Amino acid sequence: MITLGIEGTAHTLGVGVVDSDRKVIANVIDMFMPPEGGLHPREAANHHSDVVASAIGRAAEEAGITLKDINLVSFSMGPGLGPCLRVAATAARALSSRLNIPIMGVNHCIAHIEIGNATTGCDDPALLYASGGNTQVIAYSEGRYRIFGETQDIGIGNMLDKLGRELGLGFYAGPAIEKLAKEGDRLLNLPYSVKGMDVAFSGIMTAALALKKKGYRPEDIAYSVQETAFSMLTEVTERAMAHIGKSEVLLGGGVAQNLRLQEMVRIMAEDRGAKMFVPDRKLCADNGAMIAWLGNIMYNSGIRMSIGDTAVRQRFRTDEVEAVWR
């Protein structure tokens, strides 16, 4: 079975294709990059509308198929930015109607988990999901993917992007901050906001900007922000693993590409006698292949949707989904 997946939760419009063996055979990513400032949902949605048709065509070409070869179309139902979600949903409905094939709306967060499970060889991990709009520690328990800890304010990637903008690094600042942090050598005092199993990042950003005004080096600010925020994430991930007895940890989301975060979580896992898994970089970031993969799994487990069931859900919680395919 050939499944095409359309991702459109935030800044990325992605189209991926998986085959009957559920192998990724195409993964086209087209990211919206604002000329200045941060991400505006309507501008991102306009970008997605402009490129979605060509992205579908490029994905089909990359996979070596025609649209008539597609057996199932899936899309990111949520969580995410409403205007962006609606572009992906509309494109998926159009394909479903035109090709007379089934449609499947999937949870974006769970798609990160399942593509990691499928491509890294892990079996039953705790997931540290770190992206722009989401920061959660997730694990499967009693029929659902449960959230054992999460951000109480903004996602880790959102914080890094806002900080990067203030430091003059432009939008999608995570990679630039990672590079800048390698040149830092002074750990500055920043709020360490861990509350039980949850974390908060807005205080770190406010304190970091105050340090900038006092004249501290951007390199040391970037280094200190990474060390503090990633230590928080590593702590709550370890606590979740201990609480639910997991011996594997999986990283997912765009921030999971950060090598320093990977290093910290790997050291924690090794100290516990556990294993860490990280998908390919292109599968860590938002992408259509993970949406296609989860749609395929859900369909093969017997789940069915009609067009009427495909309304987008901006606040689609991970733990709302019954994982009947597990």
C-alpha positions in Angstrom: 0.0 0.0 0.0 1.3 3.4 -0.9 0.5 6.2 1.6 1.1 9.9 1.0 1.3 12.1 4.1 1.0 15.9 4.3 2.5 17.8 7.2 1.4 21.4 7.9 1.4 22.2 11.6 3.7 25.3 11.6 6.5 26.6 9.5 7.1 23.4 7.5 5.0 22.1 4.6 6.1 18.5 4.1 5.0 15.7 1.8 6.2 12.2 2.4 5.5 8.8 0.8 5.8 5.3 2.4 5.4 2.1 0.5 3.7 -1.3 1.3 6.6 -2.2 3.5 6.2 1.1 5.3 9.6 2.3 4.1 10.2 6.0 3.4 10.5 6.4 -0.3 10.0 10.2 -0.5 10.3 13.0 2.0 9.9 16.5 0.5 10.3 19.5 3.0 9.6 23.1 2.1 10.1 25.4 5.1 8.6 28.9 5.4 11.4 31.4 6.3 10.0 34.9 7.2 12.1 37.7 5.8 12.1 39.3 9.3 10.6 38.8 12.7 9.0 35.6 13.9 6.5 33.2 12.4 3.1 34.6 11.5 0.5 31.9 11.0 -1.3 33.5 8.1 2.0 34.1 6.2 3.1 30.6 6.8 -0.3 29.3 5.6 0.0 31.4 2.5 3.4 29.8 1.8 2.0 26.3 2.3 -0.9 27.1 -0.1 1.6 28.2 -2.7 3.9 25.2 -2.5 1.7 22.2 -1.5 0.7 21.2 -5.0 4.3 21.3 -6.3 5.5 19.5 -3.1 3.0 16.7 -3.8 4.3 16.4 -7.4 7.9 16.4 -6.2 7.2 13.7 -3.7 5.5 11.5 -6.3 8.5 12.0 -8.6 11.0 11.2 -5.9 9.0 8.1 -5.0 8.8 7.0 -8.6 5.0 6.9 -8.6 2.0 8.7 -10.1 -0.9 10.0 -8.0 -3.0 7.1 -9.2 -0.6 4.8 -7.4 -1.5 6.3 -4.0 -3.8 4.1 -1.9 -4.2 6.3 1.2 -3.7 10.0 2.1 -3.0 11.2 5.6 -2.4 14.6 7.0 -1.5 16.4 10.3 -4.8 17.0 12.0 -3.1 18.8 15.0 -1.9 20.2 17.2 -0.6 23.2 15.4 -1.4 26.6 14.0 -5.0 26.7 12.6 -4.3 28.4 9.2 -1.4 26.0 8.5 -3.4 22.9 9.6 -6.2 23.8 7.3 -4.0 24.0 4.2 -2.7 20.4 4.8 -6.3 19.2 5.6 -7.7 20.8 2.5 -5.0 19.4 0.2 -5.6 15.9 1.7 -9.4 16.1 1.3 -8.9 17.2 -2.3 -6.6 14.2 -3.0 -8.9 11.8 -1.3 -11.9 13.0 -3.3 -10.2 13.2 -6.6 -8.5 9.8 -6.3 -11.4 8.2 -4.5 -9.0 6.9 -1.8 -9.3 6.8 2.1 -8.2 9.7 4.2 -6.6 9.7 7.7 -6.1 12.6 10.0 -3.2 11.9 12.5 -1.8 13.4 15.7 1.5 15.2 14.9 3.1 14.4 18.2 2.4 10.6 17.9 3.8 10.7 14.3 7.1 11.7 15.8 7.0 8.7 18.1 6.1 6.2 15.5 8.6 7.3 12.9 11.2 7.0 15.6 10.0 3.6 16.6 10.1 2.4 13.0 13.4 3.7 11.9 15.7 3.4 14.9 15.0 -0.1 16.2 13.7 1.0 19.6 10.9 -1.1 21.1 9.1 0.7 24.0 10.8 4.1 24.7 10.1 7.2 26.6 10.0 10.0 24.1 11.6 13.4 24.7 9.7 15.4 22.2 11.4 18.8 21.8 10.2 21.1 19.1 9.1 24.7 18.5 5.5 24.4 19.6 5.8 21.3 21.8 7.9 20.0 24.6 6.7 16.8 26.2 7.9 13.6 27.8 5.7 10.8 26.4 5.4 7.1 26.8 2.9 4.3 26.0 0.9 3.0 28.9 -2.5 1.3 29.1 -3.6 1.8 25.5 -2.5 5.4 25.0 0.6 7.6 24.7 0.6 9.3 28.0 2.2 12.7 28.8 4.4 12.4 31.9 5.8 15.9 31.7 5.6 19.0 29.5 6.3 22.7 29.3 4.0 25.0 31.3 4.5 27.9 29.0 6.4 27.8 25.6 8.1 25.1 23.7 11.9 24.8 23.9 12.2 25.6 20.1 10.0 28.6 20.4 12.2 29.9 23.2 15.3 29.4 21.2 13.8 31.1 18.2 12.7 34.2 20.2 16.1 34.4 21.9 17.9 34.0 18.6 15.9 36.8 17.1 16.9 39.1 19.9 20.5 38.1 19.4 20.3 38.9 15.7 20.5 35.3 14.5 17.3 35.4 12.4 14.4 33.0 12.4 14.8 29.3 13.1 17.6 30.1 15.4 18.2 26.7 17.0 21.1 25.7 14.7 22.6 29.2 15.0 22.4 29.1 18.8 24.0 25.6 18.8 26.9 26.9 16.7 27.3 30.0 18.9 27.2 28.0 22.1 30.2 26.0 21.0 32.2 29.3 21.4 31.0 30.0 24.9 33.1 29.1 27.9 31.3 30.8 30.8 28.2 29.3 32.5 25.9 32.2 33.5 23.3 32.1 36.2 19.8 31.4 34.7 16.5 30.2 36.2 16.3 26.4 36.4 12.5 26.0 36.2 11.6 22.3 36.9 8.3 21.8 38.7 7.7 18.2 39.4 7.6 16.6 36.0 7.1 19.8 34.1 9.4 22.6 32.9 9.1 26.3 32.0 11.2 28.3 29.6 10.0 31.9 29.5 12.0 32.8 32.6 15.2 31.6 31.0 14.6 33.7 28.0 13.8 36.9 30.0 16.9 36.4 32.2 19.1 35.7 29.1 17.9 39.0 27.5 18.7 40.9 30.7 22.2 39.5 30.5 22.5 40.7 26.9 21.6 44.2 28.0 24.3 44.0 30.7 26.9 43.3 28.0 27.6 39.6 28.4 28.9 37.8 25.4 26.3 36.3 23.1 28.4 33.1 23.0 28.2 32.7 26.8 24.5 33.5 26.8 23.9 30.8 24.1 26.1 28.3 25.9 24.3 29.0 29.3 20.8 28.8 27.8 21.6 25.4 26.2 23.2 24.0 29.3 20.4 25.1 31.6 17.4 24.3 29.3 18.8 20.9 28.2 19.7 19.9 31.8 16.0 20.6 32.7 14.8 18.4 29.8 17.3 15.6 30.7 16.2 15.7 34.4 12.5 15.3 33.7 13.1 12.7 31.0 15.2 10.6 33.5 12.5 11.0 36.2 9.8 9.8 33.7 11.9 6.8 32.7 12.4 5.8 36.4 8.7 6.3 37.1 7.4 4.1 34.3 10.3 1.7 34.1 11.5 2.4 30.6 15.0 1.3 29.5 14.9 3.2 26.2 14.7 6.9 25.4 13.8 8.3 22.0 14.4 11.9 20.9 12.0 13.6 18.5 11.2 17.1 17.2 13.4 19.7 15.6 15.4 20.5 18.7 16.3 16.8 19.0 18.8 17.5 16.2 21.0 19.5 18.6 24.1 17.5 19.3 24.6 18.9 22.8 21.1 17.8 23.8 21.8 14.3 22.4 25.0 14.1 24.3 23.3 15.0 27.6 20.5 12.5 27.2 22.9 9.8 26.0 25.1 10.2 29.2 22.0 10.1 31.4 20.7 6.9 29.6 24.1 5.2 29.8 24.3 6.0 33.5 20.9 4.2 33.9 21.9 1.3 31.8 19.5 2.4 29.1 19.7 3.1 25.4 19.1 6.3 23.5 17.7 6.5 20.0 17.6 9.4 17.5 16.0 9.3 14.1 17.7 10.7 11.0 17.9 14.5 11.1 15.3 14.9 8.3 12.9 12.7 10.3 13.5 14.6 13.6 12.2 17.8 12.0 8.5 18.1 11.0 8.0 16.1 7.8 5.4 14.4 5.7 7.0 10.9 5.9 6.1 10.6 9.6 2.5 11.6 8.8 2.3 9.0 6.1 3.8 6.4 8.4 1.3 6.9 11.2 -1.6 7.1 8.7 -0.5 3.7 7.3 -0.3 2.2 10.8 -3.7 3.5 11.8 -5.4 2.3 8.6 -3.9 -1.1 8.9 -5.2 -1.4 12.5 -8.7 -0.9 11.3 -9.3 2.8 11.9 -11.4 4.6 9.2 -12.3 8.2 8.7 -14.7 10.0 6.4 -14.2 13.5 5.1 -16.6 14.6 7.8 -14.2 13.3 10.5 -11.3 15.4 9.3 -11.8 18.8 11.0 -8.4 20.1 12.3 -7.8 20.3 16.0 -5.4 23.0 17.1 -5.1 21.6 20.6 -5.1 17.9 19.8 -3.6 16.3 22.9 -1.3 13.3 22.5 -3.2 11.4 25.2 -6.5 11.8 23.5 -5.7 9.1 20.9 -6.4 5.4 21.5 -3.3 3.7 20.2 -5.1 0.6 19.0 -2.3 -0.4 16.6 0.0 -1.1 19.6 
